[in-house]
Amino acid sequence: MNEENLSQVNSKLESGKAHARQAFDTASEAARVAGETIKQHAQNVYDTGREQFGAAAKDLGDAATAKYSELREQAVRFAHDYRNRAQDLQGDAENYVREHPWQAMGIAAGVGLVLGILISRR
């Protein structure tokens, strides 16, 4: 090979080497950009999911609080109603005893006798 051919071969090798280096640098940059893009997208998805789970937890907490308040109010109403019924029954019993004292004493004695017999059998 003559010197001119050798020079052309070396020149082509150097040119190919430079092109390969540029291709590698371009591919490396593309991979870095893709990695950053994926990382940013993953962070966005994580943040969105976190916000949605936080909102869901808040909604569940609000629903539980509302249900608790509703049940508490219902329990207070029931307690009030039953207290009123018990007071009415007490008043009716007192009125019955005042209007029929002998019958009330007879009923009380009969109930006492039955309870005494039941308790003594055990």
Secondary structure, DSSP 8 states (H G I E B T S, - for coil): --HHHHHHHHHHHHHHHHHHHHHHHHHHHHHHHHHHHHHHHHHHHHHHHHHHHHHHHHHHHHHHHHHHHHHHHHHHHHHHHHHHHHHHHHHHHHHHHHH-HHHHHHHHHHHHHHHHHHHHT-
